[in-house]
Amino acid sequence: MLNIVIFGAPGSGKGTQSDLLKEKYSLFHISTGDVLRAEIKNQTELGKTAEGYISKGQLVPDALIIDMLAGVLDSNKDSKGVIFDGFPRTLPQAVALKEMLNARGTDVSAVVALEVEEAELIDRLLKRGQISGRSDDNFETIKSRLDVYNNQTSPLINHYKEEGKYKGIHGMGSIDDIFGRISDVIEAI
Ligand code: B4P
């Protein structure tokens, strides 16, 4: 199975590139952010809990996310592989992902990390905020999302470098050029 983690700061283009990747390589795409937003829309118990964290730019607690992900994985057992978009975001999530995949006889194939300058991240998210209606695409919340990324998520860079799975991609420029760089990395796996 081809299991790709798309990794990067908020606004780095994870969702944009995942949409292209799932078409090209026929992979199943799991965006934890999208799943949480659907839960919020449906006002489920998980959605009501998640809403408070997301609107402040904080991470939803690991245990809730890990259970949610296991459920999604089990409902898509027959795929050729999975794109994990927005997961893992903490070390416990990375450990849980490895355990979940190993238990299913597979593993993370590569961590494709979109490297984008902070000013560009803020600019992209503010632009999206003008049309998205997302409660977290405003300047104050974007700042906390970036702090959370720097403190809680970026330690995963070294974790995956040590595992030999980290593939850094220059994430600035046109969407097609970035997709070309990602495709080159995936074809070399
Ligand atoms: P997500 O939905 O994953 O949001 P994000 O990381 O902030 O990235 P996003 O999807 O918005 O942006 P993308 O990089 O695609 O998570 C939202 C919240 O849910 C989190 O803050 C957290 O509270 C919670 N959550 C989710 N997963 C969790 C987990 N595992 N654990 C705990 N909590 C979790 O960027 C896209 C923007 O840039 C788009 O507007 C796009 O049009 C634009 N763009 C893309 N490529 C571009 C390019 N090359 N040039 C110009 N613009 C570009």
Boltz pocket constraint, residues with backbone or C-beta under 6 A from the ligand:
constraints:
  - pocket:
      binder: B
      contacts: [[A, 8], [A, 9], [A, 10], [A, 11], [A, 12], [A, 13], [A, 14], [A, 15], [A, 16], [A, 32], [A, 33], [A, 34], [A, 36], [A, 50], [A, 53], [A, 54], [A, 57], [A, 58], [A, 59], [A, 60], [A, 61], [A, 65], [A, 85], [A, 86], [A, 87], [A, 88], [A, 89], [A, 93], [A, 124], [A, 125], [A, 128], [A, 136], [A, 145], [A, 171], [A, 172], [A, 173], [A, 174], [A, 175], [A, 178]]
      max_distance: 6.0
